[in-house]
Amino acid sequence: MMETFGMVSFALLIYLICTVPTKKDLKRFLESANGSRANKYRGALSSRMGTRCTVTLADATIATEGTTLTGTLRDVDDEWALFEVEQKKGGAHLTAIRLDSIESFEEK
């Protein structure tokens, strides 16, 4: 009897952990209800093609090595922005960022 109760409790705990929404889920839900950030920044970024910008991101990514990215804006799509980022060792590489992940940006 006690073993069955323990198994049911454990299964209920796993179910609750998997189904409870996280802060990230709630944030995405609110953004979709209020209009996404992609629409907000698409027009502003497309008018700044070829300029040097600093972008603050919602989450850290491997491609940007943190939450900020400084580079020259090369292209803007419906969902993506393409930046040319200078490397510390010289040279440059292209980094694509989803417009939904942009918190703010400023022109340098």
C-alpha positions in Angstrom: 0.0 0.0 0.0 2.7 2.5 1.0 4.8 1.5 -2.1 1.9 2.2 -4.4 1.3 5.6 -2.7 5.0 6.4 -3.1 4.9 5.6 -6.8 1.8 7.6 -7.4 3.3 10.6 -5.5 6.5 10.3 -7.6 4.5 10.1 -10.8 2.4 13.2 -9.8 5.6 15.1 -9.0 7.1 14.4 -12.4 3.8 15.4 -14.1 3.7 18.7 -12.2 7.4 19.5 -13.0 6.8 18.9 -16.7 3.5 20.8 -17.1 4.0 23.9 -14.9 4.9 26.8 -17.2 8.2 28.5 -16.6 9.0 32.3 -16.6 10.2 31.9 -20.2 6.9 30.3 -21.3 4.9 33.0 -19.6 7.1 35.7 -21.2 6.6 34.3 -24.7 2.8 34.0 -24.1 2.6 37.7 -23.1 4.7 38.8 -26.0 2.5 36.9 -28.4 -0.6 38.5 -26.9 0.9 42.0 -27.0 2.7 41.7 -30.4 6.1 40.3 -30.8 9.4 42.1 -30.5 10.3 41.0 -34.0 7.7 43.4 -35.4 8.9 46.1 -33.1 12.6 46.0 -34.2 12.3 44.9 -37.8 11.6 48.4 -39.1 14.0 50.1 -36.8 16.9 47.8 -37.7 16.2 47.8 -41.5 16.7 51.5 -41.6 20.1 51.1 -40.0 21.7 48.8 -42.5 25.5 49.1 -42.6 25.8 50.9 -39.3 27.5 49.7 -36.2 25.0 48.6 -33.5 25.1 47.1 -30.0 22.3 44.6 -29.4 21.2 43.4 -26.0 19.7 39.9 -26.1 17.1 38.2 -23.9 19.3 35.1 -23.4 23.0 34.3 -23.7 23.9 32.3 -26.7 27.0 30.4 -27.8 27.2 32.5 -31.0 27.3 35.8 -29.2 29.3 34.6 -26.1 27.0 36.6 -23.8 24.0 38.8 -23.8 25.4 41.6 -25.9 26.6 41.8 -29.5 28.4 44.6 -31.1 28.8 44.6 -34.9 27.8 46.0 -38.2 24.3 45.3 -39.3 24.4 43.6 -42.7 20.8 42.3 -43.4 17.4 42.1 -41.7 14.8 39.5 -42.6 11.3 38.8 -41.2 12.8 36.7 -38.4 16.6 37.2 -38.4 19.2 40.0 -38.3 22.7 39.4 -39.7 25.6 41.1 -38.0 29.3 41.2 -39.0 31.3 40.9 -35.8 35.0 41.7 -35.6 37.1 39.0 -33.8 39.7 39.8 -31.2 42.4 38.1 -33.3 41.5 40.0 -36.4 39.1 39.3 -39.2 35.3 39.2 -38.9 32.6 36.6 -38.8 28.8 36.7 -39.5 26.3 36.1 -36.8 22.6 35.6 -37.3 20.3 36.7 -34.4 16.6 36.0 -34.1 14.6 39.3 -33.9 12.5 37.7 -31.1 15.6 37.4 -28.9 16.5 41.1 -29.1 15.7 43.1 -25.9 17.1 46.4 -27.1 19.7 48.0 -29.5 21.6 51.2 -29.8 23.5 52.7 -32.7 27.2 53.3 -32.1 
